[in-house]
Structures are given as structure tokens and as C-alpha cells.
Amino acid sequence: MSDTGTLNFLWSQALVAGLAAAGVTHAVLSPGSRSTPLALALLRQPQLHTSVAIDERSAAFFALGMAKASRRPVVLLATSGTAPANWLPAVIEASQAGVPLILLSADRPPELQGCGANQTIEQIGLFGAHVRASHALGVPEAGFAPAWLHRLATRIVEQSQWPHPGPVHINQPFREPLLPTGDTAANEQPPLLHVARPQLQADPAAIAQLVTAIAGRPGAIVCGELAPTTGLAEAMTALAARLNCPLLAEPLSGLRFGAHDRSRLSVRYNCWLADPATAERLRPEWILRFGAFPVTRRLQDYVASATSVHALVEPWPRWSDPSHSLTHLLRADPLAACQALLTATTAASADAWLAAFMEQERKATSDDSAWHIPALLAELPAGMPLFIGNSLAIRQLDNASGSGEKPLLFYGNRGASGIDGNISSALGIAAIHGRVVALLGDLTTQHDLGGLALAASRDAIIVTINNGGGGIFSLLPQAGLPEFERGWRTPQQISFEHAAATFGLAYTRASNAEGLRDALQLALASGGPQLIELRAA
């Protein structure tokens, strides 16, 4: 084939068709020239829903939110040069949080590398250890076999999902011309290559050993962020009942809200753990941990305080032990591990142990500075996804959310815990669920104002807590420094009302619980993109 433009397109079409056949349903592209063949292939692929985001940084976090909500890989496309470098923060977050992404970077051909050609950088290896795999493809070749690209695409989708979900990078160079000549026939959709991934079952010998180690002793189950799994909440709470122990559940565990048994949940632990005498009296002999490492320092210290056994159920090939106190590591699916532990015979903890925790739950006082949390949760409809921002917002949710029967979906970017890209991630979640509420700090909102461009026509409510800058730092030792206000608190003068108007969002301001609830009721009834500024200081 002598027509380079048509060759580029047919090659791209085959690769994209393979991704769609392997189960990819969504893509996000940022406009560019060198990426034209792949952009056309994405836009013309009927099995893909393709969104366009001008800013590559926002695009990457938007794709991250979509992949987080759908639990499927999302394709991300950018042109050559610094464009894909803007993905790096989102790529790191996806890698740390185990979120599947497929990174498609267009590139200049070999003859334009290393010679000062415009918009050309070294893109191979751009993301280092933050990707599960990298594929440096050559320029499209005449007479290529579409079946090879189809199966490469399936392999890439597999690499993004198993054994450790995360980003996979494909670097694709193109020679000019970039546009096909004349009409091109629609590429035939390849048949699905069926890939069966295993569910990691708990090793029976390891289960028996763990059961023996904790039998009849006082301990606790601790749950951090967990991927939504049908039946997991019921299995986890049944396990707490079998062991007669408390279940300390963070909001992102998905265990605090729903119709499952919540009678053994401990959600006010940050309150009673603040008292050293109480923390020592309720010091566990064993901890059984599921999901990500805890958010707050008090719960982290409590996990590390277990005197005999610190067991972790972790299906992914990662090491999660910042306290360096693990004694048992079970490579198993959390649901499978719960089911295995439920079938094992073991002696339960004494009734007085659980009763002591539940007494502390009843006595715990609410965090007055987080009055907006119960007001917000009270107005959310059942099944509503709530994206919670990092820094102070996630800690206030942890302290003040309580628990309830109304099912809610909680999301956050806790892989690397950055405040970048939070608006874009929330809007990616809205693209999958059809709606979202996001609770963010003022600096977190300012960090991703460009993400508001993705809010158009979406049912998305951004609640910004304006407390005059970096409120989280007031809880840290830096607050005592004479340079604190300038170097850490950093109060800003931004007008969120003007920002909302710039990007076409309705705007409301509230300063108390009643005002917040009224604003939320109005926003939920009106639909469309909304920004509520909550003046909390």
C-alpha cells in the first residue's frame, strides 16, 4: 500500500477494533495532529463511546474516574510531545489505586527522533514503573495482519486488568500524511477472544493457621477502600458476627451504608482512639485487615498496635504494610477469603470485648467542625455516588459520616492521595453513573478548575468547602510556625461564583447546615452541572 494516510488509518482501525472486541467501551481523546489516525478510529468505532477533553491532564483524571466507576479499562489518547506527559499524575494514581487505563500516545517516526524535530520528545518509557506494561510499536507497515493487532489489543486489555489492575502504555509513531485518501471501508469487527481470569481462593492451610492464631482472642476487622463486590458487605459483616468482633470500616470500604447487618460496625473510632487510655484498653491481640491501608493516623496506629497477629487479605501483587507489622498475608479475593473463614470452625471473642467497642460508639461525640457531612448525606438519594476529595474532606467524612441503611456509593482518589484532578475524576464517575456529587476543599477545587469544562450537560454537583486555604495543615505541627500562613495555609482570593459562570455551572452559596440542605435539594431537583460554595470559615 503506497497511501501512507490510508495505511495509518487502517492500522489504527484494526487496533481500536481489537480493543472494543476485548470489552473496552469508553475512550477519552485530546485533540492533536499526530494522533489523527487513532482519533478517527476511535470516533468511528460504533462500539466505543468517545469523549473529548481539551486538557490532557483533565482528560486523564476523567478517564480514571470512568474506569474507577465501571471497573473496566478506558482508552486515553494524546498527540506527541509533552501532551502525554500531562497524564503522569493520573497514571500514578491509577497505578497506586489499581485502576485499569490504556494509554495511547501518538509519536513522530524514528527519522524525526533525536534530531530537534518539533513536538518530539523521548516517549518510550515515559511512565517508568507506574505502568503494568509498555508497548513501543513501529510505524504502520503495508500488508500488516489485522489479527495480530486484534490479539495485541486483547493482550493489552488483559494486562490492564490482571493480575494487578493499572495503566498500560502503547506508543504509536506515524509518518505523514495522517489522513486517509478517499472513503475507507468499515473494518470488520473481530470476534471476541474469551479470556477467563481466576478468582484467587484462600489457601486452606493458611486459613486454618490464621483461625488457630485468633481463636477466642480479642481482635478486630479493619476495612479500608475496597472495590464494590456483590455479596462482600454481607460476607464481611457475617464474619464479624462469627468472630464476635468489631468491624472498623472506613467510608470507602462501602460497608457503612446499606441494608446489611451494621450492628458490629465501628465508625467513630477516631473519636475514642484520641484517648490513649481507651486505645490501650481496647488494644487488640489480632487485626484482620481488608482493602487499602487506613486513611487516618489514629487508625493506622491502632492497626500497628495488635500484639500478636496482623493479617492482611490482598489479592493484588502489591505490598501494603507501612507499619512493618504484618504476620500473615493471604493472597486471596476478599469475598473468597471471607467465605473460607466463615466455613472454618473457630472460637469467638468474649462478649465483653465487643460490648466495650459498642459502648464507645454510643458515647462518641460528633465532630462539630464537620457539620456539613451529615447534612450532605441526609440529602443524597439512595444509590447516589459521592466522590470525596483528599486532604481534609476525606478525614471529615471518616469522622462524621456515621452509618445508615440508605445505600450510597463512595469514591475517592486514595492511591497517591493527591488533590490534583479531583473534579475531573468525579465527572468521569458521573459519565458512568449518570450523576455524581463531589465534596472538595477549596484548594482541591482550584487545583482542577479546568476540569469544570467537562461538567457541561452532566448531572454533577460540586460542593466546595471554602475554609480559607489548606485547612488540613492546621492539624499538623507546621501550624505553629511563624511562616504557616504564607507557606502552608495559603488562603486564596478566587471567586468560585465567577469560576462557575465561566464554565456554565449554576452557583449557590451556603454557610450553615440548613442552607446546604436547601442548596442540595434545589440542585438535585434542577439537574445539570452545579457548584455549591460552602463557607465554612
NUNU-226386 format. One record per residue (C-alpha): residue number from 1; residue in one letter; y, z, x negated. Coordinates in nm, 4 decimals. Layout:
BEGIN
> NUM_A_Y_Z_X
...
***
This chain:
BEGIN
> 1_M_0.0000_0.0000_0.0000
> 2_S_0.3278_-0.1145_-0.1559
> 3_D_0.5567_0.0508_0.1019
> 4_T_0.6255_0.3942_-0.0533
> 5_G_0.8126_0.5263_0.2510
> 6_T_0.5240_0.4487_0.4849
> 7_L_0.2736_0.5909_0.2377
> 8_N_0.4742_0.9145_0.2169
> 9_F_0.4747_0.9455_0.5945
> 10_L_0.1058_0.8662_0.6479
> 11_W_0.0119_1.1169_0.3764
> 12_S_0.2323_1.3833_0.5366
> 13_Q_0.0979_1.2960_0.8795
> 14_A_-0.2606_1.3499_0.7620
> 15_L_-0.1758_1.6860_0.6037
> 16_V_0.0102_1.8091_0.9123
> 17_A_-0.2644_1.6846_1.1458
> 18_G_-0.5121_1.8846_0.9403
> 19_L_-0.3016_2.1995_0.9747
> 20_A_-0.2807_2.1510_1.3522
> 21_A_-0.6554_2.0891_1.3773
> 22_A_-0.7153_2.4125_1.1847
> 23_G_-0.5304_2.6099_1.4516
> 24_V_-0.1649_2.6104_1.3431
> 25_T_0.0617_2.5908_1.6489
> 26_H_0.4134_2.6629_1.5161
> 27_A_0.6330_2.5355_1.2351
> 28_V_0.9881_2.6039_1.1181
> 29_L_1.1832_2.3480_0.9186
> 30_S_1.5202_2.3488_0.7494
> 31_P_1.6891_2.0075_0.7238
> 32_G_1.6829_1.8267_0.3904
> 33_S_1.6379_1.4832_0.2379
> 34_R_1.3366_1.5074_0.0043
> 35_S_1.1335_1.6804_0.2787
> 36_T_1.1889_1.3930_0.5252
> 37_P_0.8270_1.2649_0.5356
> 38_L_0.6922_1.6109_0.6132
> 39_A_0.9725_1.6857_0.8610
> 40_L_0.8930_1.3665_1.0529
> 41_A_0.5238_1.4519_1.0530
> 42_L_0.5955_1.7997_1.1904
> 43_L_0.8363_1.6753_1.4573
> 44_R_0.5976_1.4022_1.5709
> 45_Q_0.2843_1.6177_1.5796
> 46_P_0.2194_1.6834_1.9516
> 47_Q_0.0097_1.9938_1.8877
> 48_L_0.2892_2.1705_1.6983
> 49_H_0.5946_2.3475_1.8330
> 50_T_0.8570_2.2937_1.5612
> 51_S_1.1771_2.4953_1.5400
> 52_V_1.4757_2.4016_1.3246
> 53_A_1.6687_2.6656_1.1273
> 54_I_1.9522_2.5547_0.9002
> 55_D_1.9462_2.8565_0.6677
> 56_E_1.6203_2.8719_0.4702
> 57_R_1.6413_3.2493_0.4330
> 58_S_1.6691_3.2965_0.8091
> 59_A_1.4038_3.0308_0.8655
> 60_A_1.1542_3.2199_0.6516
> 61_F_1.2068_3.5510_0.8303
> 62_F_1.1975_3.3709_1.1665
> 63_A_0.8587_3.2219_1.0715
> 64_L_0.7492_3.5664_0.9541
> 65_G_0.8295_3.7142_1.2960
> 66_M_0.6409_3.4353_1.4713
> 67_A_0.3359_3.4829_1.2505
> 68_K_0.3508_3.8612_1.2924
> 69_A_0.3544_3.8315_1.6720
> 70_S_0.0949_3.5539_1.7015
> 71_R_-0.1328_3.6687_1.4147
> 72_R_-0.1569_3.3011_1.3197
> 73_P_-0.0150_3.1194_1.0191
> 74_V_0.3218_2.9480_1.0713
> 75_V_0.4272_2.6476_0.8622
> 76_L_0.7602_2.6679_0.6788
> 77_L_0.9231_2.3520_0.5372
> 78_A_1.2177_2.3121_0.2990
> 79_T_1.3526_2.0445_0.0704
> 80_S_1.3586_2.0557_-0.3093
> 81_G_1.5756_2.2684_-0.5391
> 82_T_1.6982_2.6155_-0.4528
> 83_A_1.6082_2.5726_-0.0834
> 84_P_1.2571_2.7224_-0.1102
> 85_A_1.3865_2.9939_-0.3443
> 86_N_1.5655_3.1376_-0.0402
> 87_W_1.2241_3.2117_0.1085
> 88_L_1.1385_3.4699_-0.1567
> 89_P_1.2367_3.7917_0.0289
> 90_A_1.0363_3.6857_0.3363
> 91_V_0.7452_3.5720_0.1188
> 92_I_0.7350_3.9153_-0.0452
> 93_E_0.7460_4.0861_0.2948
> 94_A_0.4673_3.8625_0.4273
> 95_S_0.2558_3.9315_0.1207
> 96_Q_0.3049_4.3082_0.1386
> 97_A_0.2502_4.3245_0.5157
> 98_G_-0.0438_4.0823_0.5309
> 99_V_0.1255_3.8157_0.7440
> 100_P_-0.0037_3.4554_0.7173
> 101_L_0.2514_3.1872_0.6230
> 102_I_0.2104_2.8320_0.4936
> 103_L_0.4949_2.7371_0.2608
> 104_L_0.5571_2.3623_0.2322
> 105_S_0.8163_2.2803_-0.0345
> 106_A_0.9103_1.9183_-0.0949
> 107_D_0.9776_1.8256_-0.4574
> 108_R_1.1023_1.5492_-0.6876
> 109_P_0.8356_1.3308_-0.8552
> 110_P_0.7158_1.4007_-1.2127
> 111_E_0.9515_1.1480_-1.3731
> 112_L_1.2529_1.3450_-1.2411
> 113_Q_1.1325_1.6818_-1.3694
> 114_G_1.2865_1.8361_-1.6798
> 115_C_1.5486_1.5666_-1.7285
> 116_G_1.8534_1.7061_-1.5489
> 117_A_1.7912_1.5314_-1.2162
> 118_N_1.9964_1.6681_-0.9302
> 119_Q_1.8493_1.9308_-0.6965
> 120_T_1.5443_1.9709_-0.9193
> 121_I_1.4002_2.2999_-1.0418
> 122_E_1.0562_2.4203_-1.1502
> 123_Q_0.8964_2.4880_-0.8106
> 124_I_0.5339_2.5267_-0.9138
> 125_G_0.4634_2.8987_-0.9427
> 126_L_0.7951_2.9788_-0.7765
> 127_F_0.6484_3.2719_-0.5798
> 128_G_0.4287_3.4158_-0.8535
> 129_A_0.1858_3.6847_-0.7417
> 130_H_0.3342_3.7007_-0.3908
> 131_V_0.1168_3.4156_-0.2578
> 132_R_-0.2567_3.4144_-0.1945
> 133_A_-0.2908_3.0625_-0.3398
> 134_S_-0.0762_2.7773_-0.4737
> 135_H_-0.1468_2.4056_-0.4401
> 136_A_0.0513_2.1649_-0.6604
> 137_L_-0.0149_1.8276_-0.5006
> 138_G_0.0597_1.4974_-0.6656
> 139_V_0.2751_1.2213_-0.5207
> 140_P_0.1037_1.0351_-0.2338
> 141_E_-0.1447_0.7767_-0.3585
> 142_A_-0.2290_0.4451_-0.1970
> 143_G_-0.5751_0.4382_-0.0489
> 144_F_-0.5961_0.8157_-0.0125
> 145_A_-0.8717_0.9621_0.2037
> 146_P_-0.7258_1.1408_0.5116
> 147_A_-1.0433_1.3505_0.5350
> 148_W_-0.9583_1.5117_0.2006
> 149_L_-0.6141_1.6185_0.3240
> 150_H_-0.7617_1.7370_0.6537
> 151_R_-1.0040_1.9691_0.4775
> 152_L_-0.7455_2.0813_0.2260
> 153_A_-0.5316_2.1843_0.5225
> 154_T_-0.8208_2.3798_0.6723
> 155_R_-0.8788_2.5492_0.3390
> 156_I_-0.5110_2.6447_0.3170
> 157_V_-0.5149_2.7917_0.6677
> 158_E_-0.8240_2.9908_0.5707
> 159_Q_-0.6596_3.1177_0.2524
> 160_S_-0.3615_3.2399_0.4539
> 161_Q_-0.5839_3.4446_0.6869
> 162_W_-0.8825_3.5754_0.4897
> 163_P_-0.9778_3.7928_0.3120
> 164_H_-0.6187_3.9175_0.2799
> 165_P_-0.3659_3.7509_0.5133
> 166_G_-0.0498_3.6318_0.3425
> 167_P_0.1524_3.3299_0.2250
> 168_V_0.0049_3.0152_0.0693
> 169_H_0.2308_2.7707_-0.1188
> 170_I_0.1972_2.3906_-0.1158
> 171_N_0.4334_2.1954_-0.3417
> 172_Q_0.4543_1.8281_-0.2431
> 173_P_0.6525_1.5750_-0.4530
> 174_F_0.7691_1.2435_-0.3061
> 175_R_0.9059_0.9245_-0.4578
> 176_E_1.1751_0.7301_-0.2774
> 177_P_1.2137_0.5654_-0.0331
> 178_L_1.1426_0.8536_0.2002
> 179_L_1.1488_0.6747_0.5374
> 180_P_0.8606_0.4647_0.6695
> 181_T_0.9213_0.0937_0.7348
> 182_G_0.8883_-0.0086_1.0987
> 183_D_0.6665_0.1596_1.3530
> 184_T_0.3730_0.3665_1.2331
> 185_A_0.0656_0.4214_1.4431
> 186_A_-0.0078_0.7754_1.5527
> 187_N_-0.2574_0.9315_1.3196
> 188_E_-0.5866_1.0196_1.4846
> 189_Q_-0.6279_1.3936_1.5228
> 190_P_-0.9155_1.5121_1.3019
> 191_P_-1.1963_1.7173_1.4551
> 192_L_-1.1745_2.0912_1.4163
> 193_L_-1.3610_2.2292_1.1190
> 194_H_-1.5065_2.5526_1.2523
> 195_V_-1.4529_2.8467_1.0178
> 196_A_-1.6258_3.1747_1.1045
> 197_R_-1.4833_3.4823_0.9355
> 198_P_-1.6845_3.8053_0.9263
> 199_Q_-1.5873_4.1373_1.0747
> 200_L_-1.6185_4.3928_0.7990
> 201_Q_-1.8674_4.6540_0.9143
> 202_A_-1.8612_5.0026_0.7705
> 203_D_-2.1377_5.0769_0.5211
> 204_P_-2.3820_5.3166_0.6964
> 205_A_-2.4379_5.5183_0.3780
> 206_A_-2.0609_5.5599_0.3279
> 207_I_-2.0193_5.6668_0.6915
> 208_A_-2.2977_5.9235_0.6549
> 209_Q_-2.1419_6.0596_0.3348
> 210_L_-1.7976_6.0899_0.4949
> 211_V_-1.9359_6.2563_0.8083
> 212_T_-2.1141_6.5120_0.5937
> 213_A_-1.7953_6.5800_0.3956
> 214_I_-1.5797_6.6531_0.7019
> 215_A_-1.8324_6.8056_0.9434
> 216_G_-1.6955_7.1155_1.1139
> 217_R_-1.3951_7.1406_0.8841
> 218_P_-1.0262_7.1347_0.9886
> 219_G_-0.8703_6.7933_0.9382
> 220_A_-0.6572_6.5202_1.0912
> 221_I_-0.6487_6.1467_1.1548
> 222_V_-0.3286_5.9766_1.0349
> 223_C_-0.2383_5.6269_1.1555
> 224_G_0.0325_5.4067_1.0074
> 225_E_0.1152_5.0492_1.1052
> 226_L_-0.1898_4.8693_1.2463
> 227_A_-0.2423_4.5150_1.3715
> 228_P_-0.2840_4.5104_1.7524
> 229_T_-0.6567_4.5063_1.8276
> 230_T_-0.8156_4.5216_2.1710
> 231_G_-1.0019_4.8488_2.2144
> 232_L_-0.8697_5.0125_1.8970
> 233_A_-0.6482_5.2697_2.0721
> 234_E_-0.9366_5.3785_2.2921
> 235_A_-1.1772_5.3995_1.9967
> 236_M_-0.9281_5.5894_1.7799
> 237_T_-0.8484_5.8485_2.0454
> 238_A_-1.2195_5.8845_2.1287
> 239_L_-1.2831_5.9564_1.7613
> 240_A_-1.0133_6.2270_1.7639
> 241_A_-1.1860_6.3772_2.0664
> 242_R_-1.5264_6.3663_1.8957
> 243_L_-1.3881_6.5362_1.5827
> 244_N_-1.1690_6.7696_1.7936
> 245_C_-0.8762_6.6991_1.5641
> 246_P_-0.5118_6.5928_1.5975
> 247_L_-0.4148_6.2276_1.5609
> 248_L_-0.0799_6.1921_1.3805
> 249_A_0.0339_5.8475_1.4932
> 250_E_0.3405_5.6581_1.3740
> 251_P_0.5149_5.4272_1.6256
> 252_L_0.3929_5.1084_1.4532
> 253_S_0.0329_5.2246_1.4927
> 254_G_0.0510_5.1169_1.8575
> 255_L_-0.1039_5.4480_1.9644
> 256_R_0.1945_5.6347_2.1047
> 257_F_0.2327_5.4310_2.4238
> 258_G_-0.0314_5.3090_2.6656
> 259_A_-0.2909_5.4176_2.9193
> 260_H_-0.5388_5.5503_2.6598
> 261_D_-0.6017_5.9233_2.6123
> 262_R_-0.2966_6.0683_2.4338
> 263_S_-0.3825_6.4373_2.4708
> 264_R_-0.4517_6.4838_2.0978
> 265_L_-0.1585_6.2800_1.9691
> 266_S_0.0845_6.4495_1.7358
> 267_V_0.4170_6.2612_1.7329
> 268_R_0.6617_6.5447_1.6487
> 269_Y_0.5121_6.6134_1.3071
> 270_N_0.8408_6.5512_1.1227
> 271_C_0.9874_6.8482_1.3078
> 272_W_0.7231_7.1097_1.2326
> 273_L_0.6435_6.9771_0.8862
> 274_A_1.0019_7.0685_0.7937
> 275_D_0.8927_7.4336_0.7932
> 276_P_0.6943_7.4994_0.4715
> 277_A_0.5079_7.7947_0.6265
> 278_T_0.3893_7.5864_0.9228
> 279_A_0.2951_7.2938_0.6980
> 280_E_0.0875_7.5282_0.4812
> 281_R_-0.0785_7.6946_0.7811
> 282_L_-0.1768_7.3544_0.9194
> 283_R_-0.2788_7.2145_0.5835
> 284_P_-0.5926_7.0030_0.6398
> 285_E_-0.9131_7.0105_0.4430
> 286_W_-0.9602_6.6411_0.5209
> 287_I_-0.7469_6.3420_0.6157
> 288_L_-0.8858_6.0221_0.7643
> 289_R_-0.6218_5.7514_0.7322
> 290_F_-0.5922_5.4130_0.9040
> 291_G_-0.3276_5.1448_0.8505
> 292_A_-0.0262_5.1383_0.6216
> 293_F_0.0906_5.4401_0.4223
> 294_P_0.3224_5.6654_0.6287
> 295_V_0.6953_5.5966_0.6535
> 296_T_0.8439_5.9444_0.6177
> 297_R_0.8282_6.1673_0.3112
> 298_R_0.7072_6.4684_0.5092
> 299_L_0.4041_6.2874_0.6467
> 300_Q_0.3379_6.1327_0.3064
> 301_D_0.3325_6.4798_0.1509
> 302_Y_0.1100_6.6082_0.4305
> 303_V_-0.1432_6.3308_0.3653
> 304_A_-0.1458_6.4196_-0.0042
> 305_S_-0.1954_6.7889_0.0739
> 306_A_-0.5543_6.7517_0.2001
> 307_T_-0.7583_6.9979_-0.0037
> 308_S_-1.0966_6.8250_-0.0040
> 309_V_-1.1174_6.4747_0.1460
> 310_H_-0.8622_6.1940_0.1706
> 311_A_-1.0403_5.8948_0.3236
> 312_L_-0.8860_5.5543_0.3930
> 313_V_-1.0205_5.2737_0.6123
> 314_E_-0.8827_4.9488_0.4650
> 315_P_-1.0271_4.6026_0.5423
> 316_W_-0.7989_4.4106_0.3057
> 317_P_-0.8443_4.3850_-0.0723
> 318_R_-0.5381_4.5947_-0.1491
> 319_W_-0.4970_4.9445_-0.2923
> 320_S_-0.2994_5.1839_-0.0734
> 321_D_-0.2857_5.5215_-0.2469
> 322_P_0.0667_5.6007_-0.3733
> 323_S_-0.0148_5.9721_-0.3713
> 324_H_-0.3143_5.9070_-0.6020
> 325_S_-0.5277_6.1398_-0.3941
> 326_L_-0.7942_5.9162_-0.2341
> 327_T_-1.1507_6.0442_-0.2392
> 328_H_-1.3162_5.7907_-0.0042
> 329_L_-1.2307_5.4234_0.0512
> 330_L_-1.4095_5.2401_0.3337
> 331_R_-1.3718_4.8629_0.3232
> 332_A_-1.4154_4.8067_0.6949
> 333_D_-1.2386_4.6792_1.0042
> 334_P_-1.0644_4.9794_1.1672
> 335_L_-1.2321_4.9235_1.5044
> 336_A_-1.5745_4.8831_1.3423
> 337_A_-1.5190_5.1996_1.1363
> 338_C_-1.4188_5.3989_1.4449
> 339_Q_-1.7257_5.2764_1.6311
> 340_A_-1.9517_5.3652_1.3387
> 341_L_-1.8025_5.7144_1.3111
> 342_L_-1.8395_5.7644_1.6855
> 343_T_-2.2103_5.6898_1.6709
> 344_A_-2.2654_5.9306_1.3808
> 345_T_-2.3547_6.2889_1.4660
> 346_T_-2.1092_6.5401_1.3267
> 347_A_-1.9816_6.8887_1.3953
> 348_A_-1.6292_6.9068_1.5385
> 349_S_-1.3389_7.1173_1.4157
> 350_A_-1.2847_7.4579_1.5762
> 351_D_-1.0826_7.4615_1.8977
> 352_A_-0.8184_7.6854_1.7410
> 353_W_-0.7345_7.4156_1.4840
> 354_L_-0.6412_7.1510_1.7421
> 355_A_-0.4712_7.4115_1.9622
> 356_A_-0.2390_7.5076_1.6753
> 357_F_-0.1196_7.1463_1.6437
> 358_M_-0.0654_7.1036_2.0152
> 359_E_0.1348_7.4269_2.0215
> 360_Q_0.3631_7.2880_1.7505
> 361_E_0.4029_6.9668_1.9529
> 362_R_0.5140_7.1678_2.2557
> 363_K_0.7584_7.3786_2.0527
> 364_A_0.9120_7.0895_1.8579
> 365_T_1.2749_7.0157_1.9413
> 366_S_1.4137_6.6674_1.9722
> 367_D_1.6416_6.5108_1.7102
> 368_D_1.9895_6.5295_1.8651
> 369_S_2.1186_6.2574_1.6329
> 370_A_1.8618_6.0145_1.7764
> 371_W_1.9557_6.0500_2.1439
> 372_H_1.9628_5.6713_2.1732
> 373_I_1.5864_5.6413_2.1139
> 374_P_1.4644_5.7966_2.4437
> 375_A_1.7484_5.6241_2.6306
> 376_L_1.6398_5.2872_2.4910
> 377_L_1.2673_5.3384_2.5505
> 378_A_1.3267_5.4519_2.9080
> 379_E_1.4834_5.1155_2.9973
> 380_L_1.2280_4.8874_2.8335
> 381_P_0.9933_4.7118_3.0780
> 382_A_0.6192_4.7565_3.0302
> 383_G_0.4813_4.5289_2.7605
> 384_M_0.8235_4.4732_2.6046
> 385_P_0.8211_4.4007_2.2300
> 386_L_1.0603_4.6241_2.0347
> 387_F_1.1496_4.5293_1.6785
> 388_I_1.2702_4.8299_1.4843
> 389_G_1.4916_4.7883_1.1796
> 390_N_1.4309_4.9564_0.8468
> 391_S_1.6219_5.2375_0.6821
> 392_L_1.7414_5.4988_0.9355
> 393_A_1.6325_5.3247_1.2585
> 394_I_1.2568_5.3396_1.1889
> 395_R_1.2818_5.7080_1.0924
> 396_Q_1.4754_5.7929_1.4079
> 397_L_1.2116_5.6134_1.6156
> 398_D_0.9413_5.8091_1.4347
> 399_N_1.1193_6.1380_1.5080
> 400_A_1.2307_6.0811_1.8655
> 401_S_1.0150_5.8239_2.0454
> 402_G_0.7708_6.0753_2.1878
> 403_S_0.4770_5.9224_2.3763
> 404_G_0.4177_5.7710_2.7180
> 405_E_0.1836_5.5785_2.9449
> 406_K_0.4058_5.2693_2.9635
> 407_P_0.2637_5.0107_2.7210
> 408_L_0.5116_4.8886_2.4593
> 409_L_0.4738_4.6636_2.1555
> 410_F_0.6336_4.7873_1.8324
> 411_Y_0.7129_4.5613_1.5374
> 412_G_0.8850_4.6158_1.2044
> 413_N_0.9033_4.4698_0.8540
> 414_R_0.7378_4.7571_0.6694
> 415_G_0.5659_4.5568_0.3955
> 416_A_0.8525_4.5851_0.1486
> 417_S_1.0778_4.7759_0.3937
> 418_G_1.3898_4.5690_0.3252
> 419_I_1.6921_4.5427_0.5529
> 420_D_1.7148_4.1657_0.4956
> 421_G_1.6105_3.9168_0.7619
> 422_N_1.5538_4.1707_1.0395
> 423_I_1.7430_3.9749_1.3078
> 424_S_1.5586_3.6545_1.2204
> 425_S_1.2209_3.8305_1.2293
> 426_A_1.2984_3.9798_1.5700
> 427_L_1.3941_3.6377_1.7056
> 428_G_1.0687_3.4939_1.5696
> 429_I_0.8864_3.7574_1.7745
> 430_A_1.0904_3.6501_2.0793
> 431_A_0.9791_3.2899_2.0198
> 432_I_0.6175_3.4011_2.0709
> 433_H_0.6533_3.6714_2.3368
> 434_G_0.9421_3.5096_2.5225
> 435_R_1.1648_3.8156_2.4809
> 436_V_1.2488_4.0969_2.2416
> 437_V_1.4698_4.3998_2.1954
> 438_A_1.5711_4.4828_1.8381
> 439_L_1.7167_4.8160_1.7266
> 440_L_1.9012_4.7765_1.3954
> 441_G_2.1528_4.9592_1.1813
> 442_D_2.4994_4.8157_1.1226
> 443_L_2.4317_4.7177_0.7602
> 444_T_2.0970_4.5658_0.8579
> 445_T_2.2722_4.3572_1.1225
> 446_Q_2.5446_4.2472_0.8812
> 447_H_2.2775_4.1547_0.6245
> 448_D_2.1393_3.8893_0.8608
> 449_L_2.4321_3.7728_1.0728
> 450_G_2.3259_3.4128_1.0095
> 451_G_2.0060_3.4920_1.1953
> 452_L_2.2098_3.5136_1.5169
> 453_A_2.2224_3.1327_1.5093
> 454_L_1.8553_3.1420_1.6130
> 455_A_1.9310_3.3502_1.9235
> 456_A_2.0600_3.0632_2.1393
> 457_S_1.8837_3.0472_2.4784
> 458_R_1.6400_3.3254_2.3850
> 459_D_1.5900_3.6462_2.5818
> 460_A_1.6861_3.8667_2.2894
> 461_I_1.8812_4.1920_2.2921
> 462_I_2.0123_4.3085_1.9543
> 463_V_2.1145_4.6756_1.9658
> 464_T_2.3245_4.7603_1.6597
> 465_I_2.3727_5.1275_1.5733
> 466_N_2.7187_5.1386_1.4184
> 467_N_2.7300_5.4700_1.2337
> 468_G_2.9825_5.3643_0.9725
> 469_G_2.7630_5.2264_0.6952
> 470_G_2.4483_5.3370_0.5160
> 471_G_2.3620_5.6434_0.7216
> 472_I_2.0218_5.6801_0.5564
> 473_F_2.1871_5.7750_0.2271
> 474_S_2.3436_6.0844_0.3824
> 475_L_1.9895_6.2261_0.3954
> 476_L_1.9367_6.1744_0.0219
> 477_P_2.0640_6.3625_-0.2863
> 478_Q_2.3177_6.0842_-0.3524
> 479_A_2.5249_6.2262_-0.0656
> 480_G_2.6540_6.4968_-0.2991
> 481_L_2.8037_6.2546_-0.5498
> 482_P_3.1817_6.2037_-0.5609
> 483_E_3.1191_5.8280_-0.5612
> 484_F_2.8969_5.8498_-0.2499
> 485_E_3.1356_5.6875_-0.0009
> 486_R_3.2108_5.3904_-0.2235
> 487_G_2.8713_5.3317_-0.3846
> 488_W_2.6214_5.4238_-0.1123
> 489_R_2.7729_5.4874_0.2321
> 490_T_2.9765_5.1622_0.2080
> 491_P_3.1449_5.1641_0.5520
> 492_Q_3.2288_4.8114_0.6698
> 493_Q_3.5080_4.6697_0.8837
> 494_I_3.3095_4.3953_1.0547
> 495_S_3.3756_4.3170_1.4210
> 496_F_3.0387_4.2812_1.5914
> 497_E_3.2181_4.1602_1.9041
> 498_H_3.3569_3.8637_1.7093
> 499_A_3.0185_3.8016_1.5479
> 500_A_2.8566_3.7875_1.8910
> 501_A_3.1218_3.5458_2.0170
> 502_T_3.0775_3.3236_1.7100
> 503_F_2.7075_3.2752_1.7826
> 504_G_2.7308_3.2695_2.1630
> 505_L_2.5850_3.6129_2.2423
> 506_A_2.7066_3.8294_2.5281
> 507_Y_2.8581_4.1526_2.3951
> 508_T_2.8700_4.5108_2.5222
> 509_R_2.9738_4.8358_2.3567
> 510_A_2.8260_5.1794_2.4337
> 511_S_2.8864_5.5251_2.2902
> 512_N_2.6515_5.7568_2.4825
> 513_A_2.3092_5.7573_2.6459
> 514_E_2.4377_5.6664_2.9914
> 515_G_2.6422_5.3775_2.8526
> 516_L_2.3478_5.2497_2.6515
> 517_R_2.1167_5.2578_2.9530
> 518_D_2.3753_5.0752_3.1660
> 519_A_2.4218_4.8119_2.8960
> 520_L_2.0461_4.7630_2.8609
> 521_Q_1.9966_4.7329_3.2357
> 522_L_2.2671_4.4665_3.2519
> 523_A_2.1319_4.2774_2.9516
> 524_L_1.7740_4.2809_3.0800
> 525_A_1.8864_4.1602_3.4231
> 526_S_2.1124_3.8873_3.2817
> 527_G_1.8688_3.7438_3.0279
> 528_G_1.9713_3.5296_2.7336
> 529_P_2.0994_3.6469_2.3946
> 530_Q_2.2868_3.9790_2.3947
> 531_L_2.4385_4.2103_2.1357
> 532_I_2.4980_4.5756_2.2216
> 533_E_2.7048_4.7722_1.9722
> 534_L_2.6147_5.1383_1.9871
> 535_R_2.8924_5.3511_1.8418
> 536_A_2.7027_5.6490_1.7028
> 537_A_2.9634_5.7930_1.4671
***
